[in-house]
Every structure is written in C-alpha cells, then in structure tokens.
Amino acid sequence: MSRAQRVRALARERDAVIIAHYYQRSEVKEVADFIGDSLAMANYAATTQAGTLVVAGVRFMAETAALLNPAKTVLLPEPEAGCSLASNCEADRFAAFLQQYPHHTVVTYINSSVEVKAMSHVLCTSANAEQVVSSLPENTPIVFAPDRHLGRWLEQRTGRHMVLWDAVCEVHADFSLAEIDRLKGAYPSARVLAHPECEAPLLELADVVGSTSRLLAEVVDHPDETYIVATEEGILKEMRQQAPFAKLIPAPQNTPNACACGECPYMKLTTLESLEQALIHERETIRIPTELQQQALRPLRRMLDLSR
C-alpha cells in the first residue's frame, strides 16, 4: 500500500476529512477530500459532518476550522506552518494600535491569528473583501488589517478610506514588475492575473485582480489564452487541469528561488508523511479557549453570513 493509500485509509478509519488549500503540494491535494481557497475552506469546515478535520494549509486556516467546529478534532499536520501576514500582526501590538481608533469598525483579513480575529468586528477573505467592506454603512470609519496592499486595492474598489495596518504577504509582495514587463514584451497578447496582495504597480498593470478562486475561474472561462500568473504557484496545477490548452507563465520574483516563481514556504511544509503522522497521533490538535473562541467566532460568522 502506498503512503497516499494509507493516508486515505486512515482518514476513513478516523472519520476524518482532509481540507487542502490550492497552494499545497500536488501529492497532498491528491489525497484531499476538499480543495479550495480560504473562503471555500471555511464554508466547507462549517458544513462537513466528519468528526475530525485535517487542515492541509497553515495555522490560521486550522484555527478557522476549530472556531467553526468547537466540538470536533481539528488537526494541523505541520505546527510550523504559519503565515507572514499573521506573524506580522501580533495581538498585543494590534490591541495597542486599535486604542488609537476606538470608534472604528475593524475589518480583518482571515490571514490573521485567532487573537486578532477576536478584536475584530467582521472578517474577510480576498474573495469577499470588497463585498464585506461595501456592506458597511457609508461614513463608517474603518480599520483594515493586516495586509496593506489588499487594503489599498479595496480603497480603490470601494471608494472607502481605511486606516491600514502595515504588513504584507512575503510571497505576493515580491513579484518583479520589471520581469513581468519583460514577459509582456515577449508575449504581447498575454493577460496578467494578480492576487490583490500584490503591490499596487503590479495591480495597476494586471488585466484581472482577484482571489485565487477568481483567477482560476478566469482561466477556465477563457481556456485558450496566454496568462502571466502573479500568485502562489500552487494554483497552476488546477489551472492546467481545468484549462489544459491555456499557456500559463508563472510571474518571476525579485528574489529568485528554484522555480523562479512565487512559492509559499509555509504552504509547502505539509507532506504525505506529516498527514499520515497527524492522523495516527492526532498531531497537532488545535484547541482554542472557550472565551476566545466565542469572541473570534462572532466576526467570522458575520463574514460567512455576508457571503451567502
């Protein structure tokens, strides 16, 4: 029996489902029960009947699943799978920051710790951020955290001024505008797809700006075109599977790595071995104190209600 087969067998034995983000390793996604972006993962976690949820993603995703399922076992196979946005918005610093804006509504990106979520009025993902911000009454003063690039894009899209926390995604903020310009010269008909966590000059250049699922849908809807894709490289497999005739060019980064494209080191920590060990030993179980769980669940539920 292969390791992939053992993982699937263990999941069945443990009444477990494996929930994977698009950015995970290919072999991890192949054993997953569900694959999606952060919003889709949250919606799936809120509705699944399984007793154990194995989150093949990063810590904030596992915490989100635990918030929605306090009576279930939620496992994070790789304890070190963090997020540069969450780690650069520490709860104590955020609390001190919010003291300067006591009458503001706090809109927080889901890429944040459970402690930061608990200080928020409503959460958002890149897929529903525009909808969430637009739902607030006009003239509502807003704090947006933690991604400043997403925040500035939302200001342009909604016309709402927001006080922005100063953090960025280390992957999306590192795409090279100069190299993308060079690629546009080589492929003049290519359309640039960019995640809103990218820097403003790149978003201005892009033909389509949107969440991971939005960019995937664009390729599927126009499967015969050429695309320069400025988001984490893990989505390229889904794009190739669903639109095999599209020409996909990963956007180069300023700091080259082995594939010369954007790869999130945290997303790639999860392996088939760590999934297997998580199922065998229930590693690492996400536990959230009751009071914190109740505080953080309110803005999460508000987001999900707005998204329905």
C-alpha positions as CSV (number, residue, x, y, z in Angstrom):
1,M,0.0,0.0,0.0
2,S,1.4,3.4,-0.9
3,R,1.6,6.3,1.6
4,A,-1.2,8.1,-0.2
5,Q,-3.4,5.0,0.1
6,R,-2.5,4.7,3.8
7,V,-3.5,8.3,4.4
8,R,-6.8,7.8,2.7
9,A,-7.4,4.6,4.7
10,L,-6.5,6.3,8.0
11,A,-8.9,9.2,7.1
12,R,-11.7,6.8,6.7
13,E,-10.9,4.9,9.9
14,R,-10.7,8.2,11.9
15,D,-13.9,9.7,10.4
16,A,-11.7,12.5,9.1
17,V,-11.7,14.7,6.1
18,I,-8.6,16.4,4.6
19,I,-9.2,20.0,3.7
20,A,-6.5,21.4,1.5
21,H,-5.7,24.9,0.2
22,Y,-4.9,25.4,-3.5
23,Y,-1.3,26.2,-2.6
24,Q,-0.5,22.8,-1.1
25,R,1.9,20.3,-2.7
26,S,0.3,18.3,-5.5
27,E,0.6,15.0,-3.7
28,V,-1.2,16.5,-0.7
29,K,-4.1,17.8,-2.8
30,E,-4.4,14.4,-4.5
31,V,-5.5,12.8,-1.2
32,A,-7.7,15.7,-0.1
33,D,-11.5,15.5,0.3
34,F,-11.8,19.2,-0.5
35,I,-9.6,21.8,-2.2
36,G,-10.3,25.5,-2.2
37,D,-9.3,29.0,-1.2
38,S,-9.6,30.3,2.3
39,L,-13.3,31.2,1.9
40,A,-14.2,27.9,0.4
41,M,-12.3,26.0,3.1
42,A,-14.1,28.0,5.8
43,N,-17.5,27.2,4.3
44,Y,-16.6,23.5,3.9
45,A,-15.4,23.3,7.5
46,A,-18.7,24.9,8.7
47,T,-20.8,22.2,6.9
48,T,-18.9,18.9,7.0
49,Q,-20.3,16.2,9.2
50,A,-16.9,14.5,9.8
51,G,-15.7,14.2,13.4
52,T,-12.1,15.1,12.5
53,L,-10.8,17.9,10.3
54,V,-7.3,17.7,9.0
55,V,-6.3,21.1,7.6
56,A,-3.6,20.9,4.9
57,G,-2.8,24.6,5.0
58,V,-1.4,27.0,7.6
59,R,-2.3,27.7,11.2
60,F,-4.9,30.4,10.7
61,M,-6.8,28.0,8.5
62,A,-6.8,25.3,11.1
63,E,-7.9,27.9,13.7
64,T,-10.7,29.0,11.5
65,A,-11.9,25.4,11.2
66,A,-11.7,25.0,15.0
67,L,-13.7,28.2,15.6
68,L,-16.5,26.8,13.4
69,N,-16.3,23.3,15.0
70,P,-15.5,23.6,18.7
71,A,-16.8,20.0,19.4
72,K,-14.7,18.4,16.6
73,T,-11.0,17.4,16.5
74,V,-9.0,19.8,14.2
75,L,-5.5,18.8,13.2
76,L,-2.7,20.9,11.8
77,P,-0.1,18.4,10.4
78,E,2.7,20.9,10.4
79,P,2.9,23.0,13.6
80,E,5.3,25.4,12.0
81,A,3.0,26.2,9.0
82,G,2.5,29.9,9.7
83,C,1.8,33.0,7.6
84,S,3.9,36.1,7.2
85,L,0.8,38.3,7.5
86,A,-0.4,36.7,10.7
87,S,3.1,36.8,12.3
88,N,3.5,40.5,11.4
89,C,0.3,41.4,13.2
90,E,0.9,40.4,16.8
91,A,-2.1,40.6,19.1
92,D,-0.5,42.9,21.7
93,R,0.7,45.4,19.0
94,F,-2.7,45.3,17.3
95,A,-4.6,45.9,20.6
96,A,-2.4,49.0,21.2
97,F,-2.9,50.2,17.6
98,L,-6.7,49.9,18.0
99,Q,-6.7,52.1,21.1
100,Q,-6.0,55.0,18.7
101,Y,-9.2,54.3,16.8
102,P,-11.9,53.5,19.4
103,H,-14.8,54.3,17.1
104,H,-13.6,52.5,14.0
105,T,-15.1,49.2,12.6
106,V,-12.3,46.7,12.4
107,V,-12.3,44.6,9.2
108,T,-9.7,41.9,9.5
109,Y,-8.3,39.6,6.7
110,I,-8.7,36.0,7.6
111,N,-4.9,35.7,7.3
112,S,-4.6,36.6,11.0
113,S,-4.3,34.9,14.4
114,V,-7.4,33.9,16.4
115,E,-6.4,36.6,19.0
116,V,-6.5,39.3,16.3
117,K,-9.8,38.0,14.9
118,A,-11.3,38.3,18.4
119,M,-10.6,42.1,18.4
120,S,-12.4,42.5,15.0
121,H,-16.0,43.3,14.0
122,V,-16.0,41.4,10.8
123,L,-13.5,39.2,8.9
124,C,-13.0,38.9,5.1
125,T,-11.1,36.8,2.6
126,S,-9.7,38.1,-0.7
127,A,-12.7,36.5,-2.4
128,N,-15.3,38.5,-0.4
129,A,-13.3,41.5,0.9
130,E,-14.9,44.0,-1.5
131,Q,-18.4,42.7,-0.5
132,V,-17.6,42.9,3.2
133,V,-16.3,46.5,3.1
134,S,-19.1,47.7,0.8
135,S,-21.7,46.2,3.3
136,L,-20.7,48.7,5.9
137,P,-22.8,51.9,6.2
138,E,-21.3,54.9,4.4
139,N,-19.1,57.2,6.6
140,T,-18.3,54.2,8.8
141,P,-14.6,54.7,9.9
142,I,-12.7,51.5,9.2
143,V,-9.5,49.9,10.3
144,F,-8.3,47.2,7.9
145,A,-5.6,44.7,8.8
146,P,-3.2,43.2,8.3
147,D,-2.4,43.3,4.5
148,R,-1.8,46.9,3.4
149,H,-1.8,46.0,-0.4
150,L,-5.2,44.3,-0.2
151,G,-6.4,47.3,1.9
152,R,-5.2,49.9,-0.7
153,W,-6.8,47.9,-3.5
154,L,-10.1,47.8,-1.5
155,E,-9.9,51.6,-1.1
156,Q,-9.8,51.9,-4.8
157,R,-12.5,49.4,-5.5
158,T,-15.0,50.7,-2.8
159,G,-14.0,54.4,-2.6
160,R,-13.8,53.9,1.2
161,H,-10.9,55.4,3.1
162,M,-9.4,53.0,5.7
163,V,-6.7,53.1,8.3
164,L,-4.3,50.3,7.2
165,W,-2.1,48.0,9.3
166,D,1.3,47.8,7.8
167,A,2.0,44.2,6.8
168,V,2.4,42.3,3.5
169,C,2.5,38.7,2.3
170,E,6.1,37.9,1.7
171,V,5.3,35.9,-1.5
172,H,2.8,38.2,-3.2
173,A,4.8,41.4,-2.4
174,D,7.9,40.0,-4.1
175,F,6.8,39.6,-7.7
176,S,9.1,41.5,-10.1
177,L,7.3,44.2,-12.0
178,A,10.3,44.6,-14.3
179,E,10.3,40.9,-15.2
180,I,6.6,40.9,-15.8
181,D,7.0,43.9,-18.1
182,R,9.7,41.9,-19.9
183,L,7.4,38.9,-20.3
184,K,4.6,41.2,-21.6
185,G,7.1,42.3,-24.3
186,A,7.8,38.6,-25.2
187,Y,4.1,37.7,-25.1
188,P,2.2,40.8,-26.1
189,S,-1.2,39.0,-26.0
190,A,-0.7,37.6,-22.5
191,R,-3.1,38.7,-19.8
192,V,-1.7,39.4,-16.3
193,L,-3.6,37.7,-13.4
194,A,-2.7,39.1,-10.0
195,H,-3.8,38.5,-6.4
196,P,-4.7,41.7,-4.5
197,E,-1.9,41.0,-2.0
198,C,0.5,42.1,-4.8
199,E,2.0,45.6,-4.8
200,A,0.0,48.5,-6.3
201,P,2.0,49.0,-9.5
202,L,1.5,45.3,-10.4
203,L,-2.2,45.5,-9.7
204,E,-2.4,48.6,-12.0
205,L,-0.7,46.5,-14.7
206,A,-2.9,43.5,-14.2
207,D,-5.8,42.6,-16.5
208,V,-7.6,40.7,-13.7
209,V,-7.2,41.2,-10.0
210,G,-8.8,38.7,-7.7
211,S,-8.7,35.9,-5.2
212,T,-7.2,32.5,-6.0
213,S,-10.6,31.1,-7.0
214,R,-11.3,34.2,-9.1
215,L,-8.1,33.8,-11.1
216,L,-8.7,30.1,-11.6
217,A,-12.2,30.9,-12.9
218,E,-10.8,33.4,-15.3
219,V,-8.5,30.8,-16.9
220,V,-11.3,28.2,-17.0
221,D,-13.7,30.7,-18.7
222,H,-11.1,31.7,-21.3
223,P,-9.1,28.5,-21.7
224,D,-7.3,29.3,-25.0
225,E,-5.4,32.4,-23.9
226,T,-1.9,33.1,-22.5
227,Y,-1.6,34.2,-18.9
228,I,1.2,35.6,-16.7
229,V,0.1,34.4,-13.2
230,A,1.1,36.5,-10.2
231,T,0.1,34.4,-7.3
232,E,1.4,31.4,-5.4
233,E,2.5,28.7,-7.9
234,G,0.3,26.0,-6.3
235,I,-2.7,27.2,-8.3
236,L,-1.0,26.4,-11.6
237,K,-1.8,22.7,-11.3
238,E,-5.5,23.4,-11.0
239,M,-5.4,25.8,-13.9
240,R,-3.6,23.3,-16.1
241,Q,-6.0,20.5,-15.2
242,Q,-9.1,22.6,-15.8
243,A,-7.8,24.5,-18.9
244,P,-5.2,22.3,-20.5
245,F,-4.8,24.4,-23.6
246,A,-4.1,27.7,-21.7
247,K,-0.5,28.9,-21.8
248,L,0.5,29.7,-18.2
249,I,3.6,31.6,-17.3
250,P,4.4,32.0,-13.6
251,A,5.3,35.6,-12.7
252,P,9.0,35.8,-11.6
253,Q,10.0,37.2,-8.3
254,N,12.6,39.8,-7.2
255,T,14.3,37.1,-5.1
256,P,14.7,34.1,-7.4
257,N,14.1,30.6,-6.0
258,A,14.4,27.2,-7.5
259,C,11.4,27.6,-9.8
260,A,11.8,31.4,-10.3
261,C,8.2,31.8,-9.3
262,G,6.2,32.5,-6.1
263,E,6.2,29.6,-3.7
264,C,4.9,30.0,-0.1
265,P,7.4,28.1,2.1
266,Y,4.7,27.6,4.8
267,M,2.1,26.1,2.5
268,K,4.7,23.6,1.2
269,L,5.6,22.3,4.7
270,T,2.7,19.7,4.7
271,T,3.6,16.4,3.2
272,L,2.0,13.0,2.9
273,E,4.2,11.8,5.8
274,S,3.0,14.6,8.0
275,L,-0.6,13.9,7.1
276,E,-0.1,10.3,8.0
277,Q,1.5,11.1,11.3
278,A,-1.2,13.7,12.1
279,L,-3.9,11.0,11.6
280,I,-2.0,8.4,13.6
281,H,-1.1,10.6,16.6
282,E,-3.7,13.4,16.3
283,R,-0.9,15.9,15.7
284,E,-1.2,18.9,16.2
285,T,-4.7,19.4,17.8
286,I,-5.9,23.0,17.6
287,R,-7.5,24.0,20.9
288,I,-9.0,27.4,21.5
289,P,-10.1,28.6,24.9
290,T,-13.9,29.0,25.2
291,E,-14.0,32.8,25.8
292,L,-11.5,33.4,22.9
293,Q,-13.5,31.1,20.7
294,Q,-16.7,32.9,21.3
295,Q,-15.1,36.3,20.7
296,A,-13.4,35.3,17.4
297,L,-16.4,33.3,16.1
298,R,-18.7,36.4,16.0
299,P,-16.7,38.3,13.2
300,L,-16.2,35.0,11.4
301,R,-19.9,34.2,11.4
302,R,-20.7,37.7,10.3
303,M,-18.4,37.3,7.3
304,L,-19.9,33.9,6.4
305,D,-23.5,35.4,6.7
306,L,-22.5,38.2,4.3
307,S,-21.0,35.8,1.8
308,R,-24.1,33.6,1.5
